[in-house]
Amino acid sequence: MMSVVSYGLGTVIGFLIIGLLIFWFVQDVTQKKHTVLRNYPVIGRLRYFFERQGEYFRQYFFMGDREEMPFNRATRGWVYRECKDEGGMIGFGSTYDLREPGAIIFVNAPFPVLESDQQCSLPLTIGTGYCEQPFRARSIVNVSGMSFGAISEPAVRALSRGAAEAGCWMDTGEGGLSPYHLEGGCDVIMQIGTAKYGIRTDTGEFSPQKAKELAKVVAAFEIKLSQGAKPGKGGVLPAAKVTEEIARIRGIPVGVNSISPNRHTDIANMTELLDQVAYVRNLTGRPVGIKTAIGGWEFINDLCEQVLRRGLEYAPDFIVIDGGEGGSGAAPQTLADHVSLPIAEALPRVVDALLEADLKNRVRVVASGKLVTSAKAAWALCAGADFVNTARGFMFALGCIQALRCHQNTCPTGVTTHNRRLQRGLVVEEKYLRVANYCRNMNKELDMIAHSCGLHHARELRREHVRIVQSADQSIALNMLYPYPEIGRRRALQAMAADA
């Protein structure tokens, strides 16, 4: 008799468990907020369970919050909270090590700005006086170049709509302009890569006709020389990710590795680069900038000298400086690990060269390279940047969990894959709001840091407002580590004040 009762009870419990699993399965695949649960119903709940319990157990078994690479758990958690509009609050003190060389410390003012006197950072115009249609950039933080191909259709759509909602620009990356970049109505910067995807003739040369057509819908053009992930090598898109649509937009064969030349075949020196900048600007009427990683000072010094000799109309309207930390897509590990300067050294040196040449007002500076937090972005403004671009910060906003599969077409969150089943997890109507929240909260916290430093808004940040830790218990002000140029020092400071 007992065995029958036990059997019956076991059957009931079994049905209850099966029923619960079915309930969870249906709930997970139909909800739209969590990409992992949508793509991996039921089993995906283990990730969130361990994530919640991790704070209690990781001190015994796992690495700390600040040790993981390329982005540690604390950084990712901060971005996730910002994009969900949950605020960047913590309890019981920071895990950020202020004794670690390179740590950033902002110089708080004894009498910070009252809330009634605080201001929001103002827009800056790019190309004023040198092109027919200057570009008024509203946001300090913007979406860096990620091509359609490297990232998926729903990812591009969500970024476009989120960028429009937040008022920031979106860079196309070197894969060309897709209809999805235009879906949200945001300001778009068309990147001209070394293969000239989306802006080339059938034989691969630059197409003036396509450039003029694109100028009707984009805000600016960006000639990419190199990027931090793979300086000295062109873009790499594995064959598995070259779909019919991507091939059509780029103008290349389907299912074949898309490998760009390691440099523009028609730009072999600074003279040809500046000629191309002026040519595209005159052709399109739009601002034209360049993007490059920095390996030394010859490039920026040569650029400044030639502009001063030839005239300001040859200067790029903006320069995007990418640090060696860059990389949201496929790249050879050797290049990603060891080639080009990190943004911490490259950015102030580039700004110094522009200040010495009195070109800082003419050429806007955009900083890029792992600047995914408001503190890193504020450091860039202190160093002299006018804007900050981030790719991986916005990828986290889309739901990226740093699975490190960007190049394998198996991204579990649908951000960097063209597998329709995996893309299903990325719900555009939900994720675009997180993109907008991340951008708005980044800008908001930039101003918050400035207010703490006694400034009215973030564009007033200068090198004297931040200190860099050199060794344990020893820091140095950035304006002492990288002094403003002695030549034209007063003029340099006046130029930076005019920007604000």
Secondary structure, 3 states (H helix, E strand, C coil): CHHHHHHHHHHHHHHHHHHHHHHHHHHHHHCCCCHHHHHCCCCCHHHHHHHHHHHHHHHHHCCCCCCCCCCCHHHHHHHHHHHCCCCCCCCCCCCCCCCCCCCEEECCCCCCCCHHHCCCCCCEEECCCCCCCCEEECCCEEECCCCECCECHHHHHHHHHHHHHHCCEEECCCCCCCHHHHCCCCEEEEEECCCCCCCECCCCCECHHHHHHHCCCCCEEEEECCCCCCCCCCCEECHHHCCHHHHHHHCCCCCCCEECCCCCCCCCCHHHHHHHHHHHHHHHCCCEEEEEECCCCHHHHHHHHHHHHHCHHHCCCEEEEECCCCCCCCCCHHHHHHCCCCHHHHHHHHHHHHHHCCCCCCCEEEEECCCCCHHHHHHHHHHCCCEEEECHHHHHHHCCCCCCCCCCCCCCCCCCCCCHHHHCCCCHHHHHHHHHHHHHHHHHHHHHHHHHCCCCCHHHCCHHHEEEEEECCEEEEHHHHCCCCCCCHHHHHHHHHHHC
